Amino acid sequence: AFAFAVFSDQQSAISAMHALN
């Protein structure tokens, strides 16, 4: 699911990754 998010919206995916860390 996360990989799909990266392809769907890379910027949002990066933001989510930072929030999770």
CHARMM internal coordinates of N, CA and C (Angstrom, degrees):
IC EDIT
DIST 1 N 1 CA 1.4664
DIST 1 CA 1 C 1.5262
ANGL 1 N 1 CA 1 C 109.99
DIST 1 C 2 N 1.3198
ANGL 1 CA 1 C 2 N 116.31
DIHE 1 N 1 CA 1 C 2 N -40.45
DIST 2 N 2 CA 1.4656
ANGL 1 C 2 N 2 CA 119.66
DIHE 1 CA 1 C 2 N 2 CA -178.75
DIST 2 CA 2 C 1.5298
ANGL 2 N 2 CA 2 C 110.88
DIHE 1 C 2 N 2 CA 2 C -65.76
DIST 2 C 3 N 1.3480
ANGL 2 CA 2 C 3 N 115.67
DIHE 2 N 2 CA 2 C 3 N -40.96
DIST 3 N 3 CA 1.4652
ANGL 2 C 3 N 3 CA 119.95
DIHE 2 CA 2 C 3 N 3 CA 179.31
DIST 3 CA 3 C 1.5216
ANGL 3 N 3 CA 3 C 110.00
DIHE 2 C 3 N 3 CA 3 C -59.80
DIST 3 C 4 N 1.3337
ANGL 3 CA 3 C 4 N 116.07
DIHE 3 N 3 CA 3 C 4 N -39.94
DIST 4 N 4 CA 1.4673
ANGL 3 C 4 N 4 CA 120.17
DIHE 3 CA 3 C 4 N 4 CA 178.95
DIST 4 CA 4 C 1.5245
ANGL 4 N 4 CA 4 C 110.22
DIHE 3 C 4 N 4 CA 4 C -63.70
DIST 4 C 5 N 1.3257
ANGL 4 CA 4 C 5 N 116.44
DIHE 4 N 4 CA 4 C 5 N -38.29
DIST 5 N 5 CA 1.4606
ANGL 4 C 5 N 5 CA 120.92
DIHE 4 CA 4 C 5 N 5 CA 179.91
DIST 5 CA 5 C 1.5247
ANGL 5 N 5 CA 5 C 109.98
DIHE 4 C 5 N 5 CA 5 C -63.05
DIST 5 C 6 N 1.3314
ANGL 5 CA 5 C 6 N 116.11
DIHE 5 N 5 CA 5 C 6 N -37.93
DIST 6 N 6 CA 1.4635
ANGL 5 C 6 N 6 CA 120.52
DIHE 5 CA 5 C 6 N 6 CA 179.73
DIST 6 CA 6 C 1.5238
ANGL 6 N 6 CA 6 C 109.50
DIHE 5 C 6 N 6 CA 6 C -61.77
DIST 6 C 7 N 1.3393
ANGL 6 CA 6 C 7 N 116.50
DIHE 6 N 6 CA 6 C 7 N -43.66
DIST 7 N 7 CA 1.4646
ANGL 6 C 7 N 7 CA 120.25
DIHE 6 CA 6 C 7 N 7 CA -179.79
DIST 7 CA 7 C 1.5277
ANGL 7 N 7 CA 7 C 111.33
DIHE 6 C 7 N 7 CA 7 C -71.93
DIST 7 C 8 N 1.3415
ANGL 7 CA 7 C 8 N 115.46
DIHE 7 N 7 CA 7 C 8 N -34.81
DIST 8 N 8 CA 1.4590
ANGL 7 C 8 N 8 CA 119.82
DIHE 7 CA 7 C 8 N 8 CA -177.72
DIST 8 CA 8 C 1.5241
ANGL 8 N 8 CA 8 C 110.54
DIHE 7 C 8 N 8 CA 8 C -72.01
DIST 8 C 9 N 1.3356
ANGL 8 CA 8 C 9 N 116.41
DIHE 8 N 8 CA 8 C 9 N -46.98
DIST 9 N 9 CA 1.4654
ANGL 8 C 9 N 9 CA 120.24
DIHE 8 CA 8 C 9 N 9 CA -178.93
DIST 9 CA 9 C 1.5249
ANGL 9 N 9 CA 9 C 108.42
DIHE 8 C 9 N 9 CA 9 C -150.87
DIST 9 C 10 N 1.3157
ANGL 9 CA 9 C 10 N 115.85
DIHE 9 N 9 CA 9 C 10 N 90.88
DIST 10 N 10 CA 1.4634
ANGL 9 C 10 N 10 CA 120.78
DIHE 9 CA 9 C 10 N 10 CA -175.65
DIST 10 CA 10 C 1.5257
ANGL 10 N 10 CA 10 C 111.75
DIHE 9 C 10 N 10 CA 10 C -57.42
DIST 10 C 11 N 1.3212
ANGL 10 CA 10 C 11 N 116.57
DIHE 10 N 10 CA 10 C 11 N -43.33
DIST 11 N 11 CA 1.4667
ANGL 10 C 11 N 11 CA 120.26
DIHE 10 CA 10 C 11 N 11 CA -177.74
DIST 11 CA 11 C 1.5274
ANGL 11 N 11 CA 11 C 110.79
DIHE 10 C 11 N 11 CA 11 C -62.13
DIST 11 C 12 N 1.3322
ANGL 11 CA 11 C 12 N 116.08
DIHE 11 N 11 CA 11 C 12 N -44.72
DIST 12 N 12 CA 1.4669
ANGL 11 C 12 N 12 CA 120.01
DIHE 11 CA 11 C 12 N 12 CA -179.45
DIST 12 CA 12 C 1.5205
ANGL 12 N 12 CA 12 C 109.85
DIHE 11 C 12 N 12 CA 12 C -67.01
DIST 12 C 13 N 1.3294
ANGL 12 CA 12 C 13 N 116.18
DIHE 12 N 12 CA 12 C 13 N -37.02
DIST 13 N 13 CA 1.4618
ANGL 12 C 13 N 13 CA 120.55
DIHE 12 CA 12 C 13 N 13 CA -179.82
DIST 13 CA 13 C 1.5227
ANGL 13 N 13 CA 13 C 109.86
DIHE 12 C 13 N 13 CA 13 C -62.83
DIST 13 C 14 N 1.3237
ANGL 13 CA 13 C 14 N 116.78
DIHE 13 N 13 CA 13 C 14 N -42.85
DIST 14 N 14 CA 1.4662
ANGL 13 C 14 N 14 CA 120.77
DIHE 13 CA 13 C 14 N 14 CA 179.27
DIST 14 CA 14 C 1.5212
ANGL 14 N 14 CA 14 C 109.86
DIHE 13 C 14 N 14 CA 14 C -63.36
DIST 14 C 15 N 1.3289
ANGL 14 CA 14 C 15 N 115.79
DIHE 14 N 14 CA 14 C 15 N -41.41
DIST 15 N 15 CA 1.4667
ANGL 14 C 15 N 15 CA 120.51
DIHE 14 CA 14 C 15 N 15 CA 179.49
DIST 15 CA 15 C 1.5225
ANGL 15 N 15 CA 15 C 109.86
DIHE 14 C 15 N 15 CA 15 C -62.62
DIST 15 C 16 N 1.3210
ANGL 15 CA 15 C 16 N 116.88
DIHE 15 N 15 CA 15 C 16 N -42.42
DIST 16 N 16 CA 1.4643
ANGL 15 C 16 N 16 CA 121.50
DIHE 15 CA 15 C 16 N 16 CA -179.68
DIST 16 CA 16 C 1.5249
ANGL 16 N 16 CA 16 C 110.08
DIHE 15 C 16 N 16 CA 16 C -65.34
DIST 16 C 17 N 1.3257
ANGL 16 CA 16 C 17 N 116.87
DIHE 16 N 16 CA 16 C 17 N -40.04
DIST 17 N 17 CA 1.4655
ANGL 16 C 17 N 17 CA 121.08
DIHE 16 CA 16 C 17 N 17 CA -179.34
DIST 17 CA 17 C 1.5252
ANGL 17 N 17 CA 17 C 109.89
DIHE 16 C 17 N 17 CA 17 C -61.64
DIST 17 C 18 N 1.3343
ANGL 17 CA 17 C 18 N 116.45
DIHE 17 N 17 CA 17 C 18 N -44.69
DIST 18 N 18 CA 1.4635
ANGL 17 C 18 N 18 CA 120.24
DIHE 17 CA 17 C 18 N 18 CA 179.74
DIST 18 CA 18 C 1.5252
ANGL 18 N 18 CA 18 C 110.64
DIHE 17 C 18 N 18 CA 18 C -64.21
DIST 18 C 19 N 1.3279
ANGL 18 CA 18 C 19 N 116.22
DIHE 18 N 18 CA 18 C 19 N -36.56
DIST 19 N 19 CA 1.4635
ANGL 18 C 19 N 19 CA 120.43
DIHE 18 CA 18 C 19 N 19 CA -179.24
DIST 19 CA 19 C 1.5254
ANGL 19 N 19 CA 19 C 109.88
DIHE 18 C 19 N 19 CA 19 C -68.01
DIST 19 C 20 N 1.3334
ANGL 19 CA 19 C 20 N 116.44
DIHE 19 N 19 CA 19 C 20 N -36.39
DIST 20 N 20 CA 1.4669
ANGL 19 C 20 N 20 CA 120.41
DIHE 19 CA 19 C 20 N 20 CA -178.52
DIST 20 CA 20 C 1.5224
ANGL 20 N 20 CA 20 C 110.96
DIHE 19 C 20 N 20 CA 20 C -72.78
DIST 20 C 21 N 1.3310
ANGL 20 CA 20 C 21 N 116.27
DIHE 20 N 20 CA 20 C 21 N -33.84
DIST 21 N 21 CA 1.4659
ANGL 20 C 21 N 21 CA 119.54
DIHE 20 CA 20 C 21 N 21 CA -177.74
DIST 21 CA 21 C 1.5168
ANGL 21 N 21 CA 21 C 110.50
DIHE 20 C 21 N 21 CA 21 C -72.03
END
COOR INIT
IC SEED 1 N 1 CA 1 C
IC BUILD
